[in-house]
Structures are given as C-alpha cells and as structure tokens.
Amino acid sequence: MHELTDEELDRYVETRLRIIGVDLSVLPEDDPDAPADRVRIFGSARGFLRGTVPALSAYELDPQLFPPMSYPAMLAPAIPSAFPAVGEVDHGE
C-alpha cells in the first residue's frame, strides 16, 4: 500500500470531520496567534494518522495472554437445592 500524500490525508480528515458536523473552514488558514488554525490541525491529524493508526492496526493480541474464561454452570450450587421445583414443596399437609 502506498503512503498517502498530505493532500489526500487532508481531504480524508476534512471529510470525516464534516460528516460529524465540524467545519474547519471557519478557522484561519495559518495564524500563530490563533488558538487553532487549519495548518496546525491538519498537520496534527496527518501525524496521528501516519504514526498511531499503523501501529494500532499492526498490533496483534496474543490469544494465550488472555485465554477465554469458562464460567461455571452455577456460581453457588447450594442455592438451587434450597428452592425445590414447583409442585415439590411440602406444605406440611
């Protein structure tokens, strides 16, 4: 798989954000005095997508590390014997 260009990643990020209702076009393009601008947001998103996402997708969980748990049929076997089936109750008659 080829590495995506900055422009491709920017379009991907912009599209995903628009889907959830975030419009980056209201931000300044490049303003060091602004708390956020498009250049910094896209740069940060590209860094995340190029670094974190491949590392996460390459991660493989060792199935022996956390083997499936088998649960006992009853956690307290004495309890069912305390509650006899309907019709088996002795009312002392």
Helices and strands as residue ranges (DSSP letters): H 6-19, G 24-26, H 38-58, H 78-82
